[in-house]
Amino acid sequence: MSGSNNYYYGDNVTMHGGSGNTGIVKNGATGDAMDPTLRLAIAELLQGVRELREQLPQPSAQLIDESLPVLSADAAPPEERHRALMAVAAIAAAVGAVGQPVAEAANRILQMLSGQ
């Protein structure tokens, strides 16, 4: 049976009949209950990133654009959020003094996440 491979990313649910089905109950850290301190730090970072973005060359601005959805998502996978934070910190550090506050904010969030 060639060509019949199935690939699933995320949840895959199959239900056959039944009654009172309520969906999927997830127990564990999904990002829905993000720490308020972390949420505030990310909001401040996003503001700084948006301001810095206007001063960046196109390739760096494009990388920032790709990182913003991951940074702003409440339930971003930890490895994706880490990668996005590292990219933002590196870009901010590379542009010098104007990017220093953004680099410091990204590094603070990385430290917060590593402590969880």
Biopython code that builds the backbone (N, CA, C, O; Angstrom):
import numpy as np
from Bio.PDB.StructureBuilder import StructureBuilder

atoms = [
    (1, "MET", "N", (0.845, -1.163, 0.000)),
    (1, "MET", "CA", (0.000, 0.000, 0.000)),
    (1, "MET", "C", (0.891, 1.226, 0.000)),
    (1, "MET", "O", (1.117, 1.822, 1.053)),
    (2, "SER", "N", (1.395, 1.610, -1.143)),
    (2, "SER", "CA", (2.300, 2.750, -1.210)),
    (2, "SER", "C", (1.522, 4.055, -1.203)),
    (2, "SER", "O", (0.388, 4.122, -1.677)),
    (3, "GLY", "N", (2.154, 5.094, -0.654)),
    (3, "GLY", "CA", (1.543, 6.413, -0.634)),
    (3, "GLY", "C", (0.470, 6.586, 0.418)),
    (3, "GLY", "O", (-0.280, 7.562, 0.370)),
    (4, "SER", "N", (0.373, 5.673, 1.366)),
    (4, "SER", "CA", (-0.687, 5.792, 2.371)),
    (4, "SER", "C", (-0.153, 6.145, 3.751)),
    (4, "SER", "O", (-0.807, 5.885, 4.761)),
    (5, "ASN", "N", (1.026, 6.733, 3.792)),
    (5, "ASN", "CA", (1.577, 7.147, 5.081)),
    (5, "ASN", "C", (0.746, 8.283, 5.658)),
    (5, "ASN", "O", (0.342, 9.194, 4.934)),
    (6, "ASN", "N", (0.494, 8.231, 6.946)),
    (6, "ASN", "CA", (-0.222, 9.299, 7.636)),
    (6, "ASN", "C", (0.721, 9.962, 8.607)),
    (6, "ASN", "O", (1.444, 9.288, 9.341)),
    (7, "TYR", "N", (0.716, 11.279, 8.615)),
    (7, "TYR", "CA", (1.550, 12.036, 9.526)),
    (7, "TYR", "C", (0.650, 12.945, 10.334)),
    (7, "TYR", "O", (-0.181, 13.659, 9.775)),
    (8, "TYR", "N", (0.809, 12.923, 11.633)),
    (8, "TYR", "CA", (-0.007, 13.747, 12.490)),
    (8, "TYR", "C", (0.878, 14.651, 13.319)),
    (8, "TYR", "O", (1.857, 14.206, 13.918)),
    (9, "TYR", "N", (0.531, 15.903, 13.349)),
    (9, "TYR", "CA", (1.224, 16.870, 14.193)),
    (9, "TYR", "C", (0.174, 17.437, 15.126)),
    (9, "TYR", "O", (-0.837, 17.975, 14.676)),
    (10, "GLY", "N", (0.404, 17.321, 16.400)),
    (10, "GLY", "CA", (-0.608, 17.775, 17.358)),
    (10, "GLY", "C", (-1.575, 16.649, 17.658)),
    (10, "GLY", "O", (-1.251, 15.473, 17.498)),
    (11, "ASP", "N", (-2.758, 17.023, 18.090)),
    (11, "ASP", "CA", (-3.753, 16.042, 18.518)),
    (11, "ASP", "C", (-4.421, 15.375, 17.326)),
    (11, "ASP", "O", (-4.700, 16.026, 16.319)),
    (12, "ASN", "N", (-4.675, 14.091, 17.440)),
    (12, "ASN", "CA", (-5.441, 13.344, 16.464)),
    (12, "ASN", "C", (-6.477, 12.560, 17.250)),
    (12, "ASN", "O", (-6.128, 11.690, 18.048)),
    (13, "VAL", "N", (-7.746, 12.863, 17.027)),
    (13, "VAL", "CA", (-8.808, 12.234, 17.790)),
    (13, "VAL", "C", (-9.783, 11.587, 16.830)),
    (13, "VAL", "O", (-10.216, 12.209, 15.861)),
    (14, "THR", "N", (-10.129, 10.335, 17.099)),
    (14, "THR", "CA", (-11.146, 9.638, 16.328)),
    (14, "THR", "C", (-12.179, 9.135, 17.319)),
    (14, "THR", "O", (-11.841, 8.451, 18.285)),
    (15, "MET", "N", (-13.462, 9.482, 17.073)),
    (15, "MET", "CA", (-14.533, 9.011, 17.948)),
    (15, "MET", "C", (-15.528, 8.255, 17.088)),
    (15, "MET", "O", (-15.879, 8.693, 15.993)),
    (16, "HIS", "N", (-15.971, 7.130, 17.588)),
    (16, "HIS", "CA", (-16.961, 6.320, 16.896)),
    (16, "HIS", "C", (-18.185, 6.231, 17.792)),
    (16, "HIS", "O", (-18.210, 5.446, 18.739)),
    (17, "GLY", "N", (-19.201, 7.037, 17.494)),
    (17, "GLY", "CA", (-20.435, 6.991, 18.277)),
    (17, "GLY", "C", (-20.244, 7.535, 19.673)),
    (17, "GLY", "O", (-19.335, 8.324, 19.930)),
    (18, "GLY", "N", (-21.110, 7.106, 20.575)),
    (18, "GLY", "CA", (-21.031, 7.548, 21.956)),
    (18, "GLY", "C", (-21.923, 8.746, 22.196)),
    (18, "GLY", "O", (-22.510, 9.302, 21.268)),
    (19, "SER", "N", (-22.014, 9.130, 23.444)),
    (19, "SER", "CA", (-22.807, 10.307, 23.783)),
    (19, "SER", "C", (-22.107, 11.048, 24.903)),
    (19, "SER", "O", (-21.319, 10.464, 25.647)),
    (20, "GLY", "N", (-22.391, 12.313, 25.019)),
    (20, "GLY", "CA", (-21.786, 13.107, 26.079)),
    (20, "GLY", "C", (-20.322, 13.394, 25.848)),
    (20, "GLY", "O", (-19.592, 13.685, 26.795)),
    (21, "ASN", "N", (-19.876, 13.317, 24.605)),
    (21, "ASN", "CA", (-18.474, 13.603, 24.309)),
    (21, "ASN", "C", (-18.197, 15.078, 24.558)),
    (21, "ASN", "O", (-18.910, 15.948, 24.058)),
    (22, "THR", "N", (-17.164, 15.350, 25.327)),
    (22, "THR", "CA", (-16.879, 16.736, 25.689)),
    (22, "THR", "C", (-15.584, 17.243, 25.093)),
    (22, "THR", "O", (-15.196, 18.376, 25.374)),
    (23, "GLY", "N", (-14.918, 16.481, 24.307)),
    (23, "GLY", "CA", (-13.678, 16.942, 23.700)),
    (23, "GLY", "C", (-12.477, 16.365, 24.417)),
    (23, "GLY", "O", (-12.558, 15.317, 25.058)),
    (24, "ILE", "N", (-11.375, 17.059, 24.300)),
    (24, "ILE", "CA", (-10.122, 16.594, 24.870)),
    (24, "ILE", "C", (-9.844, 17.361, 26.154)),
    (24, "ILE", "O", (-9.908, 18.590, 26.179)),
    (25, "VAL", "N", (-9.538, 16.638, 27.208)),
    (25, "VAL", "CA", (-9.131, 17.265, 28.460)),
    (25, "VAL", "C", (-7.626, 17.154, 28.529)),
    (25, "VAL", "O", (-7.074, 16.055, 28.493)),
    (26, "LYS", "N", (-6.968, 18.280, 28.628)),
    (26, "LYS", "CA", (-5.512, 18.284, 28.680)),
    (26, "LYS", "C", (-5.077, 18.639, 30.090)),
    (26, "LYS", "O", (-5.481, 19.661, 30.645)),
    (27, "ASN", "N", (-4.265, 17.796, 30.645)),
    (27, "ASN", "CA", (-3.698, 18.046, 31.959)),
    (27, "ASN", "C", (-2.217, 18.233, 31.784)),
    (27, "ASN", "O", (-1.514, 17.321, 31.347)),
    (28, "GLY", "N", (-1.744, 19.394, 32.119)),
    (28, "GLY", "CA", (-0.329, 19.678, 31.955)),
    (28, "GLY", "C", (-0.161, 21.106, 31.505)),
    (28, "GLY", "O", (-1.137, 21.809, 31.245)),
    (29, "ALA", "N", (1.078, 21.528, 31.416)),
    (29, "ALA", "CA", (1.393, 22.907, 31.044)),
    (29, "ALA", "C", (1.209, 23.076, 29.547)),
    (29, "ALA", "O", (1.971, 22.529, 28.750)),
    (30, "THR", "N", (0.193, 23.839, 29.174)),
    (30, "THR", "CA", (-0.054, 24.086, 27.762)),
    (30, "THR", "C", (0.184, 25.529, 27.411)),
    (30, "THR", "O", (0.038, 25.914, 26.251)),
    (31, "GLY", "N", (0.543, 26.334, 28.380)),
    (31, "GLY", "CA", (0.752, 27.741, 28.119)),
    (31, "GLY", "C", (-0.488, 28.561, 28.410)),
    (31, "GLY", "O", (-0.428, 29.790, 28.399)),
    (32, "ASP", "N", (-1.647, 27.888, 28.679)),
    (32, "ASP", "CA", (-2.882, 28.610, 28.929)),
    (32, "ASP", "C", (-2.816, 29.412, 30.218)),
    (32, "ASP", "O", (-3.476, 30.442, 30.350)),
    (33, "ALA", "N", (-2.028, 28.943, 31.157)),
    (33, "ALA", "CA", (-1.929, 29.623, 32.443)),
    (33, "ALA", "C", (-0.535, 30.235, 32.576)),
    (33, "ALA", "O", (0.191, 29.960, 33.531)),
    (34, "MET", "N", (-0.181, 31.064, 31.608)),
    (34, "MET", "CA", (1.150, 31.669, 31.609)),
    (34, "MET", "C", (1.300, 32.557, 32.842)),
    (34, "MET", "O", (0.395, 33.310, 33.200)),
    (35, "ASP", "N", (2.434, 32.453, 33.464)),
    (35, "ASP", "CA", (2.755, 33.265, 34.630)),
    (35, "ASP", "C", (2.569, 34.742, 34.287)),
    (35, "ASP", "O", (3.058, 35.187, 33.248)),
    (36, "PRO", "N", (1.875, 35.519, 35.132)),
    (36, "PRO", "CA", (1.642, 36.944, 34.836)),
    (36, "PRO", "C", (2.933, 37.741, 34.660)),
    (36, "PRO", "O", (2.981, 38.658, 33.840)),
    (37, "THR", "N", (3.971, 37.407, 35.410)),
    (37, "THR", "CA", (5.247, 38.103, 35.275)),
    (37, "THR", "C", (5.858, 37.833, 33.906)),
    (37, "THR", "O", (6.392, 38.737, 33.263)),
    (38, "LEU", "N", (5.774, 36.587, 33.469)),
    (38, "LEU", "CA", (6.285, 36.210, 32.153)),
    (38, "LEU", "C", (5.460, 36.893, 31.065)),
    (38, "LEU", "O", (6.017, 37.394, 30.088)),
    (39, "ARG", "N", (4.151, 36.915, 31.224)),
    (39, "ARG", "CA", (3.280, 37.551, 30.239)),
    (39, "ARG", "C", (3.629, 39.039, 30.086)),
    (39, "ARG", "O", (3.688, 39.558, 28.971)),
    (40, "LEU", "N", (3.858, 39.714, 31.214)),
    (40, "LEU", "CA", (4.222, 41.134, 31.183)),
    (40, "LEU", "C", (5.581, 41.336, 30.510)),
    (40, "LEU", "O", (5.754, 42.256, 29.710)),
    (41, "ALA", "N", (6.539, 40.474, 30.837)),
    (41, "ALA", "CA", (7.878, 40.575, 30.244)),
    (41, "ALA", "C", (7.808, 40.383, 28.732)),
    (41, "ALA", "O", (8.497, 41.079, 27.986)),
    (42, "ILE", "N", (6.988, 39.451, 28.278)),
    (42, "ILE", "CA", (6.849, 39.218, 26.835)),
    (42, "ILE", "C", (6.167, 40.407, 26.172)),
    (42, "ILE", "O", (6.557, 40.808, 25.075)),
    (43, "ALA", "N", (5.152, 40.978, 26.821)),
    (43, "ALA", "CA", (4.477, 42.160, 26.257)),
    (43, "ALA", "C", (5.454, 43.319, 26.105)),
    (43, "ALA", "O", (5.440, 44.017, 25.091)),
    (44, "GLU", "N", (6.303, 43.525, 27.109)),
    (44, "GLU", "CA", (7.308, 44.592, 27.028)),
    (44, "GLU", "C", (8.323, 44.301, 25.923)),
    (44, "GLU", "O", (8.722, 45.205, 25.188)),
    (45, "LEU", "N", (8.734, 43.052, 25.808)),
    (45, "LEU", "CA", (9.666, 42.673, 24.749)),
    (45, "LEU", "C", (9.049, 42.940, 23.378)),
    (45, "LEU", "O", (9.702, 43.501, 22.498)),
    (46, "LEU", "N", (7.799, 42.540, 23.199)),
    (46, "LEU", "CA", (7.138, 42.734, 21.910)),
    (46, "LEU", "C", (7.077, 44.211, 21.530)),
    (46, "LEU", "O", (7.278, 44.561, 20.367)),
    (47, "GLN", "N", (6.806, 45.066, 22.490)),
    (47, "GLN", "CA", (6.777, 46.499, 22.217)),
    (47, "GLN", "C", (8.162, 46.978, 21.752)),
    (47, "GLN", "O", (8.275, 47.704, 20.764)),
    (48, "GLY", "N", (9.195, 46.569, 22.465)),
    (48, "GLY", "CA", (10.554, 46.951, 22.091)),
    (48, "GLY", "C", (10.951, 46.411, 20.731)),
    (48, "GLY", "O", (11.606, 47.101, 19.951)),
    (49, "VAL", "N", (10.554, 45.174, 20.444)),
    (49, "VAL", "CA", (10.885, 44.549, 19.160)),
    (49, "VAL", "C", (10.209, 45.294, 18.021)),
    (49, "VAL", "O", (10.821, 45.529, 16.978)),
    (50, "ARG", "N", (8.959, 45.664, 18.215)),
    (50, "ARG", "CA", (8.245, 46.388, 17.155)),
    (50, "ARG", "C", (8.902, 47.735, 16.865)),
    (50, "ARG", "O", (8.983, 48.152, 15.710)),
    (51, "GLU", "N", (9.368, 48.407, 17.901)),
    (51, "GLU", "CA", (10.049, 49.686, 17.711)),
    (51, "GLU", "C", (11.412, 49.482, 17.038)),
    (51, "GLU", "O", (11.779, 50.238, 16.139)),
    (52, "LEU", "N", (12.149, 48.475, 17.468)),
    (52, "LEU", "CA", (13.468, 48.197, 16.906)),
    (52, "LEU", "C", (13.370, 47.750, 15.448)),
    (52, "LEU", "O", (14.230, 48.082, 14.633)),
    (53, "ARG", "N", (12.336, 47.009, 15.131)),
    (53, "ARG", "CA", (12.171, 46.449, 13.793)),
    (53, "ARG", "C", (12.282, 47.519, 12.705)),
    (53, "ARG", "O", (12.838, 47.266, 11.636)),
    (54, "GLU", "N", (11.762, 48.694, 12.974)),
    (54, "GLU", "CA", (11.773, 49.774, 11.990)),
    (54, "GLU", "C", (13.185, 50.236, 11.637)),
    (54, "GLU", "O", (13.384, 50.882, 10.608)),
    (55, "GLN", "N", (14.152, 49.916, 12.466)),
    (55, "GLN", "CA", (15.530, 50.369, 12.260)),
    (55, "GLN", "C", (16.440, 49.275, 11.709)),
    (55, "GLN", "O", (17.650, 49.473, 11.594)),
    (56, "LEU", "N", (15.873, 48.136, 11.372)),
    (56, "LEU", "CA", (16.674, 46.984, 10.955)),
    (56, "LEU", "C", (16.733, 46.847, 9.442)),
    (56, "LEU", "O", (15.812, 47.260, 8.738)),
    (57, "PRO", "N", (17.830, 46.260, 8.940)),
    (57, "PRO", "CA", (17.875, 45.917, 7.512)),
    (57, "PRO", "C", (16.857, 44.803, 7.223)),
    (57, "PRO", "O", (16.454, 44.076, 8.131)),
    (58, "GLN", "N", (16.454, 44.677, 5.983)),
    (58, "GLN", "CA", (15.386, 43.756, 5.594)),
    (58, "GLN", "C", (15.579, 42.314, 6.082)),
    (58, "GLN", "O", (14.627, 41.750, 6.622)),
    (59, "PRO", "N", (16.742, 41.689, 5.927)),
    (59, "PRO", "CA", (16.862, 40.293, 6.394)),
    (59, "PRO", "C", (16.596, 40.149, 7.901)),
    (59, "PRO", "O", (15.960, 39.187, 8.334)),
    (60, "SER", "N", (17.083, 41.102, 8.687)),
    (60, "SER", "CA", (16.850, 41.042, 10.133)),
    (60, "SER", "C", (15.391, 41.322, 10.449)),
    (60, "SER", "O", (14.818, 40.685, 11.333)),
    (61, "ALA", "N", (14.784, 42.260, 9.744)),
    (61, "ALA", "CA", (13.371, 42.567, 9.953)),
    (61, "ALA", "C", (12.508, 41.360, 9.606)),
    (61, "ALA", "O", (11.508, 41.100, 10.275)),
    (62, "GLN", "N", (12.885, 40.630, 8.577)),
    (62, "GLN", "CA", (12.136, 39.435, 8.190)),
    (62, "GLN", "C", (12.220, 38.368, 9.275)),
    (62, "GLN", "O", (11.220, 37.716, 9.578)),
    (63, "LEU", "N", (13.383, 38.186, 9.855)),
    (63, "LEU", "CA", (13.537, 37.214, 10.940)),
    (63, "LEU", "C", (12.713, 37.639, 12.157)),
    (63, "LEU", "O", (12.112, 36.797, 12.825)),
    (64, "ILE", "N", (12.685, 38.924, 12.440)),
    (64, "ILE", "CA", (11.840, 39.436, 13.527)),
    (64, "ILE", "C", (10.378, 39.131, 13.222)),
    (64, "ILE", "O", (9.644, 38.674, 14.098)),
    (65, "ASP", "N", (9.951, 39.381, 11.984)),
    (65, "ASP", "CA", (8.568, 39.113, 11.578)),
    (65, "ASP", "C", (8.201, 37.646, 11.773)),
    (65, "ASP", "O", (7.075, 37.331, 12.156)),
    (66, "GLU", "N", (9.138, 36.759, 11.513)),
    (66, "GLU", "CA", (8.894, 35.328, 11.689)),
    (66, "GLU", "C", (8.849, 34.944, 13.162)),
    (66, "GLU", "O", (8.201, 33.963, 13.528)),
    (67, "SER", "N", (9.527, 35.702, 14.005)),
    (67, "SER", "CA", (9.579, 35.400, 15.433)),
    (67, "SER", "C", (8.385, 35.948, 16.206)),
    (67, "SER", "O", (7.993, 35.375, 17.223)),
    (68, "LEU", "N", (7.804, 37.044, 15.739)),
    (68, "LEU", "CA", (6.723, 37.696, 16.485)),
    (68, "LEU", "C", (5.534, 36.789, 16.783)),
    (68, "LEU", "O", (5.065, 36.789, 17.921)),
    (69, "PRO", "N", (5.018, 36.011, 15.818)),
    (69, "PRO", "CA", (3.872, 35.164, 16.148)),
    (69, "PRO", "C", (4.181, 34.137, 17.243)),
    (69, "PRO", "O", (3.328, 33.832, 18.076)),
    (70, "VAL", "N", (5.388, 33.618, 17.232)),
    (70, "VAL", "CA", (5.780, 32.640, 18.249)),
    (70, "VAL", "C", (5.889, 33.307, 19.616)),
    (70, "VAL", "O", (5.457, 32.748, 20.624)),
    (71, "LEU", "N", (6.467, 34.504, 19.644)),
    (71, "LEU", "CA", (6.632, 35.210, 20.916)),
    (71, "LEU", "C", (5.300, 35.644, 21.494)),
    (71, "LEU", "O", (5.132, 35.652, 22.713)),
    (72, "SER", "N", (4.355, 36.002, 20.649)),
    (72, "SER", "CA", (3.096, 36.517, 21.152)),
    (72, "SER", "C", (2.075, 35.424, 21.447)),
    (72, "SER", "O", (1.054, 35.702, 22.074)),
    (73, "ALA", "N", (2.320, 34.202, 21.016)),
    (73, "ALA", "CA", (1.386, 33.102, 21.264)),
    (73, "ALA", "C", (1.478, 32.636, 22.709)),
    (73, "ALA", "O", (2.572, 32.422, 23.231)),
    (74, "ASP", "N", (0.326, 32.481, 23.353)),
    (74, "ASP", "CA", (0.303, 32.003, 24.731)),
    (74, "ASP", "C", (0.801, 30.569, 24.843)),
    (74, "ASP", "O", (1.474, 30.215, 25.811)),
    (75, "ALA", "N", (0.477, 29.753, 23.866)),
    (75, "ALA", "CA", (0.789, 28.330, 23.966)),
    (75, "ALA", "C", (1.853, 27.893, 22.967)),
    (75, "ALA", "O", (1.772, 26.793, 22.421)),
    (76, "ALA", "N", (2.829, 28.725, 22.727)),
    (76, "ALA", "CA", (3.899, 28.349, 21.807)),
    (76, "ALA", "C", (4.723, 27.217, 22.412)),
    (76, "ALA", "O", (5.002, 27.227, 23.612)),
    (77, "PRO", "N", (5.114, 26.243, 21.596)),
    (77, "PRO", "CA", (5.977, 25.182, 22.104)),
    (77, "PRO", "C", (7.268, 25.787, 22.670)),
    (77, "PRO", "O", (7.835, 26.699, 22.069)),
    (78, "PRO", "N", (7.730, 25.290, 23.811)),
    (78, "PRO", "CA", (8.912, 25.869, 24.464)),
    (78, "PRO", "C", (10.135, 25.978, 23.556)),
    (78, "PRO", "O", (10.846, 26.981, 23.600)),
    (79, "GLU", "N", (10.388, 24.960, 22.734)),
    (79, "GLU", "CA", (11.572, 25.013, 21.884)),
    (79, "GLU", "C", (11.440, 26.088, 20.812)),
    (79, "GLU", "O", (12.434, 26.711, 20.439)),
    (80, "GLU", "N", (10.230, 26.312, 20.313)),
    (80, "GLU", "CA", (10.022, 27.372, 19.318)),
    (80, "GLU", "C", (10.165, 28.755, 19.961)),
    (80, "GLU", "O", (10.760, 29.661, 19.377)),
    (81, "ARG", "N", (9.615, 28.906, 21.164)),
    (81, "ARG", "CA", (9.740, 30.182, 21.863)),
    (81, "ARG", "C", (11.211, 30.466, 22.171)),
    (81, "ARG", "O", (11.666, 31.601, 22.027)),
    (82, "HIS", "N", (11.950, 29.449, 22.590)),
    (82, "HIS", "CA", (13.375, 29.610, 22.887)),
    (82, "HIS", "C", (14.130, 30.063, 21.635)),
    (82, "HIS", "O", (14.941, 30.987, 21.694)),
    (83, "ARG", "N", (13.858, 29.408, 20.505)),
    (83, "ARG", "CA", (14.511, 29.761, 19.241)),
    (83, "ARG", "C", (14.190, 31.202, 18.847)),
    (83, "ARG", "O", (15.078, 31.939, 18.417)),
    (84, "ALA", "N", (12.936, 31.603, 18.989)),
    (84, "ALA", "CA", (12.531, 32.962, 18.629)),
    (84, "ALA", "C", (13.210, 33.983, 19.539)),
    (84, "ALA", "O", (13.658, 35.032, 19.076)),
    (85, "LEU", "N", (13.285, 33.677, 20.823)),
    (85, "LEU", "CA", (13.953, 34.590, 21.764)),
    (85, "LEU", "C", (15.434, 34.717, 21.447)),
    (85, "LEU", "O", (15.992, 35.813, 21.510)),
    (86, "MET", "N", (16.072, 33.609, 21.110)),
    (86, "MET", "CA", (17.495, 33.638, 20.761)),
    (86, "MET", "C", (17.718, 34.475, 19.501)),
    (86, "MET", "O", (18.682, 35.238, 19.427)),
    (87, "ALA", "N", (16.838, 34.339, 18.517)),
    (87, "ALA", "CA", (16.967, 35.114, 17.283)),
    (87, "ALA", "C", (16.819, 36.601, 17.569)),
    (87, "ALA", "O", (17.602, 37.414, 17.077)),
    (88, "VAL", "N", (15.815, 36.956, 18.363)),
    (88, "VAL", "CA", (15.584, 38.366, 18.693)),
    (88, "VAL", "C", (16.765, 38.924, 19.478)),
    (88, "VAL", "O", (17.228, 40.029, 19.197)),
    (89, "ALA", "N", (17.254, 38.174, 20.456)),
    (89, "ALA", "CA", (18.385, 38.640, 21.267)),
    (89, "ALA", "C", (19.624, 38.853, 20.402)),
    (89, "ALA", "O", (20.340, 39.839, 20.575)),
    (90, "ALA", "N", (19.877, 37.933, 19.473)),
    (90, "ALA", "CA", (21.052, 38.049, 18.610)),
    (90, "ALA", "C", (20.949, 39.265, 17.683)),
    (90, "ALA", "O", (21.917, 40.006, 17.509)),
    (91, "ILE", "N", (19.784, 39.458, 17.100)),
    (91, "ILE", "CA", (19.597, 40.613, 16.208)),
    (91, "ILE", "C", (19.749, 41.906, 16.995)),
    (91, "ILE", "O", (20.436, 42.830, 16.559)),
    (92, "ALA", "N", (19.110, 41.967, 18.149)),
    (92, "ALA", "CA", (19.167, 43.185, 18.971)),
    (92, "ALA", "C", (20.596, 43.479, 19.401)),
    (92, "ALA", "O", (21.020, 44.635, 19.381)),
    (93, "ALA", "N", (21.338, 42.461, 19.785)),
    (93, "ALA", "CA", (22.727, 42.668, 20.204)),
    (93, "ALA", "C", (23.592, 43.124, 19.029)),
    (93, "ALA", "O", (24.521, 43.912, 19.203)),
    (94, "ALA", "N", (23.282, 42.626, 17.842)),
    (94, "ALA", "CA", (24.091, 42.950, 16.663)),
    (94, "ALA", "C", (23.952, 44.406, 16.232)),
    (94, "ALA", "O", (24.861, 44.942, 15.599)),
    (95, "VAL", "N", (22.835, 45.060, 16.558)),
    (95, "VAL", "CA", (22.652, 46.445, 16.111)),
    (95, "VAL", "C", (23.206, 47.454, 17.104)),
    (95, "VAL", "O", (23.112, 48.662, 16.883)),
    (96, "GLY", "N", (23.776, 46.972, 18.188)),
    (96, "GLY", "CA", (24.455, 47.868, 19.121)),
    (96, "GLY", "C", (23.557, 48.460, 20.179)),
    (96, "GLY", "O", (22.592, 47.834, 20.616)),
    (97, "ALA", "N", (23.882, 49.674, 20.589)),
    (97, "ALA", "CA", (23.232, 50.315, 21.733)),
    (97, "ALA", "C", (21.727, 50.457, 21.545)),
    (97, "ALA", "O", (20.972, 50.330, 22.508)),
    (98, "VAL", "N", (21.286, 50.715, 20.332)),
    (98, "VAL", "CA", (19.856, 50.891, 20.094)),
    (98, "VAL", "C", (19.080, 49.597, 20.372)),
    (98, "VAL", "O", (17.904, 49.647, 20.733)),
    (99, "GLY", "N", (19.715, 48.474, 20.211)),
    (99, "GLY", "CA", (19.064, 47.191, 20.444)),
    (99, "GLY", "C", (19.293, 46.605, 21.823)),
    (99, "GLY", "O", (18.709, 45.576, 22.165)),
    (100, "GLN", "N", (20.133, 47.246, 22.617)),
    (100, "GLN", "CA", (20.492, 46.699, 23.923)),
    (100, "GLN", "C", (19.287, 46.430, 24.827)),
    (100, "GLN", "O", (19.233, 45.361, 25.435)),
    (101, "PRO", "N", (18.318, 47.343, 24.947)),
    (101, "PRO", "CA", (17.171, 47.038, 25.819)),
    (101, "PRO", "C", (16.389, 45.813, 25.365)),
    (101, "PRO", "O", (15.910, 45.046, 26.201)),
    (102, "VAL", "N", (16.252, 45.616, 24.071)),
    (102, "VAL", "CA", (15.539, 44.452, 23.557)),
    (102, "VAL", "C", (16.335, 43.180, 23.829)),
    (102, "VAL", "O", (15.760, 42.166, 24.225)),
    (103, "ALA", "N", (17.643, 43.223, 23.624)),
    (103, "ALA", "CA", (18.486, 42.059, 23.899)),
    (103, "ALA", "C", (18.401, 41.685, 25.378)),
    (103, "ALA", "O", (18.298, 40.507, 25.718)),
    (104, "GLU", "N", (18.446, 42.684, 26.250)),
    (104, "GLU", "CA", (18.356, 42.413, 27.688)),
    (104, "GLU", "C", (16.994, 41.838, 28.056)),
    (104, "GLU", "O", (16.910, 40.923, 28.876)),
    (105, "ALA", "N", (15.927, 42.365, 27.457)),
    (105, "ALA", "CA", (14.580, 41.847, 27.738)),
    (105, "ALA", "C", (14.446, 40.397, 27.286)),
    (105, "ALA", "O", (13.885, 39.573, 28.007)),
    (106, "ALA", "N", (14.957, 40.080, 26.093)),
    (106, "ALA", "CA", (14.897, 38.710, 25.592)),
    (106, "ALA", "C", (15.694, 37.768, 26.492)),
    (106, "ALA", "O", (15.247, 36.656, 26.775)),
    (107, "ASN", "N", (16.860, 38.202, 26.939)),
    (107, "ASN", "CA", (17.677, 37.368, 27.816)),
    (107, "ASN", "C", (17.018, 37.161, 29.184)),
    (107, "ASN", "O", (17.137, 36.086, 29.773)),
    (108, "ARG", "N", (16.321, 38.190, 29.690)),
    (108, "ARG", "CA", (15.584, 38.016, 30.959)),
    (108, "ARG", "C", (14.502, 36.961, 30.822)),
    (108, "ARG", "O", (14.314, 36.136, 31.716)),
    (109, "ILE", "N", (13.791, 36.985, 29.703)),
    (109, "ILE", "CA", (12.737, 35.997, 29.493)),
    (109, "ILE", "C", (13.341, 34.606, 29.352)),
    (109, "ILE", "O", (12.796, 33.641, 29.888)),
    (110, "LEU", "N", (14.454, 34.489, 28.641)),
    (110, "LEU", "CA", (15.126, 33.191, 28.535)),
    (110, "LEU", "C", (15.497, 32.663, 29.915)),
    (110, "LEU", "O", (15.357, 31.468, 30.178)),
    (111, "GLN", "N", (15.972, 33.543, 30.801)),
    (111, "GLN", "CA", (16.308, 33.121, 32.159)),
    (111, "GLN", "C", (15.058, 32.704, 32.931)),
    (111, "GLN", "O", (15.094, 31.732, 33.686)),
    (112, "MET", "N", (13.966, 33.419, 32.750)),
    (112, "MET", "CA", (12.709, 33.060, 33.413)),
    (112, "MET", "C", (12.251, 31.680, 32.956)),
    (112, "MET", "O", (11.842, 30.854, 33.772)),
    (113, "LEU", "N", (12.320, 31.435, 31.658)),
    (113, "LEU", "CA", (11.867, 30.157, 31.122)),
    (113, "LEU", "C", (12.752, 29.008, 31.541)),
    (113, "LEU", "O", (12.266, 27.896, 31.747)),
    (114, "SER", "N", (14.056, 29.258, 31.672)),
    (114, "SER", "CA", (14.951, 28.177, 32.078)),
    (114, "SER", "C", (14.759, 27.818, 33.551)),
    (114, "SER", "O", (15.142, 26.730, 33.980)),
    (115, "GLY", "N", (14.171, 28.720, 34.319)),
    (115, "GLY", "CA", (13.907, 28.445, 35.726)),
    (115, "GLY", "C", (12.622, 27.704, 35.967)),
    (115, "GLY", "O", (12.325, 27.337, 37.103)),
    (116, "GLN", "N", (11.836, 27.470, 34.907)),
    (116, "GLN", "CA", (10.554, 26.783, 35.078)),
    (116, "GLN", "C", (10.713, 25.300, 34.943)),
    (116, "GLN", "O", (9.736, 24.561, 35.057)),
]
sb = StructureBuilder()
sb.init_structure("model")
sb.init_model(0)
sb.init_chain("A")
sb.init_seg("    ")
for serial, (resi, resn, name, xyz) in enumerate(atoms, 1):
    if name == "N":
        sb.init_residue(resn, " ", resi, " ")
    sb.init_atom(name, np.array(xyz, "f"), 0.0, 1.0, " ", f" {name:<3s}", serial, name[0])
structure = sb.get_structure()
